[in-house]
Amino acid sequence: MEKYENVGVLGEGSYGMVMKCRHKETKQVVAIKKFLETEDDKVVRKIALREVKMLKQVRHENLINLLEVFRRKRRLYLVFEFVDHTALDELERFPNGAEESYVKKIMWQVLKGVEFCHLHNVIHRDVKPENILISKRGVVKLCDFGFARTIAPPGEVYTDYVATRWYRAPELLVGDTCYGRAVDVWAIGCMFSEMLTGEPLFPGESDIDQLHLIMKCFGNLIGHHREIFRRNPLFIGMRLPEAREVESLDRRYHQLSHSSMDIVKWALRLDPSDRPSCSQLLRHELFTRNGWIPKFTAELRVNIEKEFAENPLLNNLGIAIYGSVHEAKLREIAEKKAHQEVAQVHSGVKSTLESKALDTDSRVRRKEKKKRAKKYAWFLWTLTIVV
């Protein structure tokens, strides 16, 4: 902490606190997450180390940048770039929902960030408005990777109790431990609707209530999820509510455009296997019509480059910026590294071949020596018999 000056506390939680600090040398404001006694609490340690691992594994312009990690007095400190605004603040600013044109810019970046995670086999598992940071220039950063994890191989199970309840997919609510990327897509669908309408789509007060609200909108759960619910010991003595009267999203939010409604309903399919990937959602006509993507990415690229230029702590992170000059430089560096690695491989192959030749000679000599030893032992044994 010697490099930083504490300005104030931004928030506190179950696992620690987040402080607003200033880097003494550059005067740049940062956010420092200070965990509880990391060495003594296994749960806190696991969450802290998982977040560090994930953020080092995935670096993207729409993911929060981890600048530094250090330990002090048995506690782990994570230093992040500072962004003081969230999608939750936007919901408070627009209590009746924001304009579709604005929501489209926010959600496109959310999808880009989550898509990048999914392409790198990482599930975030806690996508919600509080975890969507929005900079002054409109750049979105997905944060809080404490519950994120890599996608497990087939047969391996996950923790079922993840994600804030209102954004939790049906498979998580019933206790399915074999889920995948689709849980993030469901959360994105919930958030998309909330940003457009200003009200949470399924504000359940318990897991059962949450399921009831979902079924009231989409009908009964799929058979596989009903079976998991029946077998889950947490729900012994409880009955899964039946959907008698369904109030469709179209009827509930008739003010939404056809394109927005279509993307929300697509992301909120009850069967996870029917939900689209983030890549598919990014190709939806809501984003592709009238050449919107090239125009917006050009605008976004400029804003991201300005943020990098203004923040010296971000310069050495190596983040690709939507095909910008910065990305071209990174590609050039990557190509140089690749050439160096090829050269190392060639030299390594040469030295390996030389060492193999030496090994072959030594093996031949050892074999000859063993043969001679065997012959000599046989000679001594026959000599003993004769005597």
C-alpha positions as CSV (number, residue, x, y, z in Angstrom):
1,M,0.0,0.0,0.0
2,E,3.0,2.3,0.2
3,K,2.5,3.3,-3.5
4,Y,-1.1,4.3,-2.9
5,E,-2.9,7.0,-0.9
6,N,-6.3,6.0,0.6
7,V,-9.0,8.4,-0.5
8,G,-12.0,6.7,1.0
9,V,-14.2,3.5,1.2
10,L,-16.3,2.7,-1.9
11,G,-18.1,-0.3,-0.4
12,E,-18.0,-3.3,2.0
13,G,-19.1,-6.9,1.5
14,S,-18.9,-10.3,3.0
15,Y,-15.4,-10.9,1.8
16,G,-13.8,-7.6,2.3
17,M,-13.9,-3.9,1.2
18,V,-13.2,-1.8,-1.8
19,M,-11.2,1.4,-1.4
20,K,-10.7,4.4,-3.6
21,C,-7.0,5.2,-3.7
22,R,-4.6,7.4,-5.6
23,H,-1.3,6.1,-7.1
24,K,1.3,8.5,-5.6
25,E,3.6,8.6,-8.6
26,T,1.1,9.0,-11.4
27,K,-1.7,10.6,-9.4
28,Q,-4.1,8.1,-11.1
29,V,-7.2,7.0,-9.1
30,V,-7.6,3.3,-8.7
31,A,-9.9,0.9,-6.8
32,I,-8.3,-1.5,-4.4
33,K,-10.2,-4.6,-3.2
34,K,-8.9,-5.5,0.2
35,F,-10.0,-9.1,1.2
36,L,-10.5,-10.3,4.8
37,E,-7.7,-12.3,6.3
38,T,-7.0,-14.4,3.2
39,E,-4.5,-16.8,4.8
40,D,-6.9,-17.9,7.5
41,D,-10.3,-18.1,5.8
42,K,-10.3,-20.8,3.1
43,V,-13.5,-19.5,1.4
44,V,-12.1,-16.0,1.1
45,R,-8.8,-17.3,-0.1
46,K,-10.5,-19.4,-2.8
47,I,-12.6,-16.5,-4.0
48,A,-9.7,-14.1,-4.1
49,L,-7.3,-16.4,-5.9
50,R,-10.0,-17.4,-8.3
51,E,-10.6,-13.7,-9.2
52,V,-6.9,-13.2,-9.7
53,K,-6.6,-16.3,-11.9
54,M,-9.6,-15.4,-14.1
55,L,-8.6,-11.7,-14.6
56,K,-5.1,-12.7,-15.6
57,Q,-6.5,-15.3,-18.0
58,V,-8.9,-13.0,-19.8
59,R,-8.0,-9.5,-20.8
60,H,-10.4,-7.5,-23.0
61,E,-11.5,-3.9,-23.4
62,N,-14.9,-4.7,-21.9
63,L,-13.5,-6.5,-18.8
64,I,-12.2,-4.7,-15.7
65,N,-8.4,-4.3,-15.8
66,L,-6.5,-5.8,-12.9
67,L,-3.4,-3.6,-12.5
68,E,-1.6,-5.2,-9.6
69,V,-1.8,-7.9,-6.9
70,F,0.0,-7.8,-3.6
71,R,-0.1,-9.2,0.0
72,R,0.2,-7.2,3.2
73,K,-0.3,-8.5,6.7
74,R,-1.9,-11.8,5.6
75,R,-4.4,-10.0,3.4
76,L,-4.6,-10.0,-0.4
77,Y,-5.0,-6.7,-2.2
78,L,-6.3,-6.4,-5.8
79,V,-5.7,-3.1,-7.6
80,F,-8.1,-2.2,-10.4
81,E,-8.7,0.7,-12.8
82,F,-11.2,3.0,-11.2
83,V,-14.7,3.3,-12.7
84,D,-17.3,4.9,-10.4
85,H,-20.5,4.4,-12.4
86,T,-22.5,1.2,-12.9
87,A,-25.6,0.0,-14.8
88,L,-27.4,0.1,-11.5
89,D,-26.8,3.9,-11.4
90,E,-28.3,4.1,-14.9
91,L,-31.4,2.2,-13.7
92,E,-31.8,4.8,-11.0
93,R,-31.3,7.6,-13.5
94,F,-34.0,6.1,-15.8
95,P,-36.7,4.7,-13.5
96,N,-39.0,4.0,-16.5
97,G,-36.2,2.5,-18.6
98,A,-33.6,4.0,-20.9
99,E,-33.9,4.6,-24.6
100,E,-33.3,1.6,-26.8
101,S,-30.5,3.3,-28.7
102,Y,-28.6,3.8,-25.4
103,V,-29.4,0.3,-24.0
104,K,-28.1,-1.2,-27.2
105,K,-24.7,0.4,-26.7
106,I,-24.4,-0.8,-23.2
107,M,-25.7,-4.4,-23.9
108,W,-23.6,-4.8,-27.0
109,Q,-20.5,-4.2,-24.9
110,V,-21.7,-6.5,-22.1
111,L,-22.2,-9.2,-24.8
112,K,-18.7,-8.6,-26.2
113,G,-17.2,-9.0,-22.7
114,V,-19.1,-12.1,-21.8
115,E,-18.5,-13.5,-25.3
116,F,-14.7,-13.1,-24.8
117,C,-15.0,-15.0,-21.5
118,H,-17.0,-17.8,-23.1
119,L,-14.5,-18.1,-26.0
120,H,-11.8,-18.6,-23.4
121,N,-13.9,-21.2,-21.5
122,V,-14.8,-19.0,-18.6
123,I,-18.3,-18.6,-17.2
124,H,-18.8,-15.3,-15.2
125,R,-21.8,-16.6,-13.2
126,D,-22.8,-13.3,-11.6
127,V,-23.8,-10.9,-14.5
128,K,-26.0,-8.2,-13.0
129,P,-26.3,-4.4,-13.2
130,E,-24.0,-3.8,-10.1
131,N,-21.2,-5.7,-11.9
132,I,-21.5,-3.7,-15.1
133,L,-19.2,-0.6,-14.8
134,I,-19.7,2.3,-17.2
135,S,-16.9,4.9,-17.7
136,K,-17.5,8.6,-18.3
137,R,-16.8,8.0,-22.0
138,G,-19.4,5.2,-22.2
139,V,-17.0,2.2,-22.1
140,V,-18.5,-0.8,-20.4
141,K,-16.4,-3.0,-18.0
142,L,-17.7,-6.3,-16.7
143,C,-16.3,-6.7,-13.1
144,D,-16.3,-9.0,-10.0
145,F,-14.9,-12.3,-11.2
146,G,-15.1,-13.9,-7.7
147,F,-17.6,-16.5,-8.8
148,A,-16.2,-17.0,-12.3
149,R,-14.7,-20.3,-13.2
150,T,-13.4,-22.3,-16.2
151,I,-15.8,-24.6,-18.0
152,A,-15.5,-28.1,-16.5
153,P,-15.1,-31.2,-18.6
154,P,-18.2,-33.4,-19.2
155,G,-19.3,-35.1,-16.0
156,E,-17.7,-32.6,-13.6
157,V,-20.1,-30.6,-11.5
158,Y,-20.3,-27.0,-10.5
159,T,-21.6,-25.1,-7.4
160,D,-25.3,-24.5,-7.9
161,Y,-25.6,-21.5,-5.6
162,V,-24.2,-18.7,-7.8
163,A,-25.6,-15.6,-9.4
164,T,-27.9,-13.1,-7.7
165,R,-31.4,-14.6,-7.5
166,W,-33.1,-12.2,-9.8
167,Y,-30.7,-13.0,-12.6
168,R,-30.4,-16.7,-11.9
169,A,-31.3,-19.2,-14.7
170,P,-33.9,-22.0,-14.0
171,E,-31.2,-24.7,-14.0
172,L,-29.4,-22.9,-11.1
173,L,-32.7,-22.4,-9.2
174,V,-33.6,-26.1,-9.2
175,G,-30.1,-27.1,-8.2
176,D,-28.6,-28.4,-11.5
177,T,-24.8,-28.8,-11.1
178,C,-24.2,-29.5,-14.8
179,Y,-24.7,-26.1,-16.4
180,G,-22.7,-24.0,-18.8
181,R,-22.4,-20.7,-20.7
182,A,-26.2,-20.4,-21.0
183,V,-26.5,-19.2,-17.3
184,D,-24.7,-16.0,-18.3
185,V,-27.0,-15.6,-21.4
186,W,-30.1,-15.9,-19.2
187,A,-28.7,-13.2,-16.9
188,I,-28.0,-10.9,-19.9
189,G,-31.6,-11.4,-21.0
190,C,-32.9,-10.4,-17.6
191,M,-30.7,-7.3,-17.5
192,F,-31.6,-6.3,-21.1
193,S,-35.3,-6.2,-20.2
194,E,-34.6,-4.3,-17.0
195,M,-32.5,-1.7,-18.7
196,L,-35.4,-1.1,-21.3
197,T,-38.2,-1.1,-18.8
198,G,-36.7,0.2,-15.5
199,E,-38.0,-2.7,-13.5
200,P,-36.5,-6.2,-12.7
201,L,-38.1,-8.9,-14.8
202,F,-38.3,-11.6,-12.0
203,P,-37.8,-10.0,-8.6
204,G,-38.3,-13.2,-6.6
205,E,-38.1,-13.2,-2.8
206,S,-37.0,-16.9,-2.6
207,D,-35.9,-19.5,-5.1
208,I,-39.4,-21.0,-5.2
209,D,-40.9,-17.5,-5.7
210,Q,-38.3,-16.9,-8.4
211,L,-39.3,-20.1,-10.2
212,H,-43.0,-19.2,-9.9
213,L,-42.4,-15.8,-11.5
214,I,-40.5,-17.4,-14.4
215,M,-43.1,-20.1,-15.0
216,K,-45.9,-17.4,-14.8
217,C,-44.2,-15.8,-17.8
218,F,-43.0,-18.8,-19.8
219,G,-45.0,-21.8,-18.6
220,N,-43.8,-25.0,-16.9
221,L,-40.2,-25.9,-16.6
222,I,-38.7,-28.6,-18.9
223,G,-38.9,-32.2,-17.7
224,H,-35.2,-32.5,-16.8
225,H,-35.4,-29.5,-14.5
226,R,-38.6,-30.7,-12.8
227,E,-36.9,-34.0,-12.1
228,I,-33.8,-32.3,-10.6
229,F,-36.1,-30.2,-8.4
230,R,-37.9,-33.4,-7.1
231,R,-34.6,-35.0,-6.2
232,N,-33.0,-32.0,-4.6
233,P,-32.9,-32.5,-0.8
234,L,-33.2,-28.7,-0.3
235,F,-36.7,-28.8,-1.7
236,I,-38.0,-31.8,0.4
237,G,-41.6,-31.1,1.4
238,M,-42.0,-28.4,-1.3
239,R,-44.0,-28.6,-4.5
240,L,-43.0,-27.0,-7.7
241,P,-45.7,-24.4,-8.6
242,E,-47.8,-25.1,-11.7
243,A,-48.2,-22.4,-14.3
244,R,-52.0,-22.1,-14.8
245,E,-52.1,-18.6,-16.2
246,V,-49.3,-17.3,-18.4
247,E,-48.6,-13.6,-18.9
248,S,-46.3,-13.4,-21.9
249,L,-43.5,-10.8,-22.2
250,D,-45.3,-9.3,-25.3
251,R,-48.4,-8.6,-23.2
252,R,-46.4,-7.4,-20.2
253,Y,-44.0,-5.1,-22.1
254,H,-45.9,-4.2,-25.2
255,Q,-44.0,-0.9,-25.5
256,L,-40.7,-2.7,-26.4
257,S,-39.7,-2.8,-30.1
258,H,-40.0,-6.1,-32.0
259,S,-36.2,-6.4,-32.2
260,S,-35.6,-5.8,-28.5
261,M,-38.4,-8.2,-27.4
262,D,-37.1,-10.8,-29.8
263,I,-33.6,-10.7,-28.3
264,V,-34.9,-10.8,-24.7
265,K,-37.2,-13.8,-25.4
266,W,-34.4,-15.6,-27.3
267,A,-31.9,-15.2,-24.4
268,L,-34.6,-16.3,-21.9
269,R,-35.5,-19.8,-23.3
270,L,-36.3,-22.2,-20.5
271,D,-34.2,-25.0,-22.0
272,P,-30.5,-23.9,-21.8
273,S,-29.7,-25.8,-25.0
274,D,-32.2,-23.6,-26.9
275,R,-30.6,-20.3,-25.7
276,P,-28.3,-18.6,-28.2
277,S,-24.6,-18.0,-27.6
278,C,-23.3,-14.4,-27.1
279,S,-21.8,-14.5,-30.6
280,Q,-25.3,-15.3,-32.0
281,L,-26.9,-12.5,-30.0
282,L,-24.3,-10.1,-31.3
283,R,-25.4,-11.0,-34.9
284,H,-29.0,-10.2,-34.1
285,E,-30.6,-7.7,-36.4
286,L,-31.0,-5.3,-33.5
287,F,-27.3,-4.7,-33.8
288,T,-26.6,-5.4,-37.5
289,R,-29.2,-3.2,-39.2
290,N,-28.3,0.1,-40.9
291,G,-24.5,-0.6,-40.4
292,W,-24.8,0.1,-36.7
293,I,-21.8,-2.0,-35.6
294,P,-19.1,-0.4,-37.7
295,K,-20.3,3.1,-36.7
296,F,-20.4,2.3,-33.0
297,T,-17.1,0.4,-32.9
298,A,-15.4,3.3,-34.6
299,E,-16.8,5.7,-31.9
300,L,-16.0,3.2,-29.1
301,R,-12.4,2.7,-30.4
302,V,-11.7,6.4,-30.1
303,N,-13.1,6.6,-26.6
304,I,-11.1,3.5,-25.4
305,E,-7.9,4.9,-26.9
306,K,-8.5,8.2,-25.1
307,E,-8.9,6.3,-21.8
308,F,-5.7,4.5,-22.4
309,A,-3.9,7.7,-23.2
310,E,-5.2,9.4,-20.0
311,N,-4.2,6.5,-17.7
312,P,-0.5,5.6,-17.7
313,L,-1.2,2.5,-15.5
314,L,-3.1,0.9,-18.4
315,N,-0.4,1.3,-21.0
316,N,1.4,-2.0,-20.4
317,L,-1.6,-4.3,-20.1
318,G,-1.8,-5.4,-23.7
319,I,-5.5,-5.0,-24.3
320,A,-6.7,-5.3,-27.9
321,I,-9.0,-2.3,-28.9
322,Y,-11.4,-3.3,-31.6
323,G,-8.8,-3.5,-34.4
324,S,-7.2,-0.2,-33.5
325,V,-3.6,1.0,-33.9
326,H,-3.0,-0.3,-30.4
327,E,-4.1,-3.8,-31.5
328,A,-1.9,-3.6,-34.6
329,K,1.1,-2.9,-32.3
330,L,0.2,-5.8,-30.1
331,R,0.0,-8.0,-33.2
332,E,3.4,-6.8,-34.3
333,I,4.8,-7.7,-30.8
334,A,3.1,-11.1,-30.9
335,E,4.6,-11.8,-34.3
336,K,8.1,-10.9,-33.0
337,K,7.6,-13.2,-30.1
338,A,6.4,-15.9,-32.4
339,H,9.6,-15.5,-34.5
340,Q,11.7,-15.7,-31.4
341,E,9.9,-18.8,-30.2
342,V,10.4,-20.4,-33.6
343,A,14.1,-19.6,-33.5
344,Q,14.3,-21.0,-30.0
345,V,12.5,-24.1,-31.2
346,H,15.0,-24.5,-34.1
347,S,18.0,-24.1,-31.8
348,G,16.3,-26.4,-29.3
349,V,15.7,-29.1,-32.0
350,K,19.4,-28.8,-33.1
351,S,20.7,-29.2,-29.6
352,T,18.1,-32.0,-29.0
353,L,19.4,-33.8,-32.1
354,E,23.0,-33.5,-30.9
355,S,22.1,-34.7,-27.4
356,K,20.1,-37.6,-28.9
357,A,23.2,-38.6,-31.0
358,L,25.3,-38.5,-27.9
359,D,22.7,-40.5,-26.0
360,T,22.5,-43.1,-28.8
361,D,26.3,-43.6,-28.6
362,S,26.3,-43.9,-24.9
363,R,23.4,-46.4,-25.0
364,V,25.3,-48.5,-27.5
365,R,28.4,-48.5,-25.3
366,R,26.3,-49.4,-22.2
367,K,24.7,-52.4,-24.1
368,E,28.1,-53.6,-25.2
369,K,29.4,-53.3,-21.6
370,K,26.4,-55.3,-20.3
371,K,27.0,-58.0,-22.9
372,R,30.6,-58.3,-21.9
373,A,29.7,-58.4,-18.2
374,K,27.1,-61.2,-18.9
375,K,29.7,-63.2,-20.9
376,Y,32.3,-62.8,-18.1
377,A,29.7,-63.9,-15.4
378,W,28.8,-67.0,-17.5
379,F,32.5,-67.8,-17.8
380,L,33.0,-67.6,-14.1
381,W,29.9,-69.7,-13.4
382,T,31.1,-72.5,-15.8
383,L,34.6,-72.3,-14.3
384,T,33.1,-72.9,-10.9
385,I,31.2,-76.0,-12.0
386,V,34.3,-77.5,-13.6
387,V,36.3,-77.0,-10.5
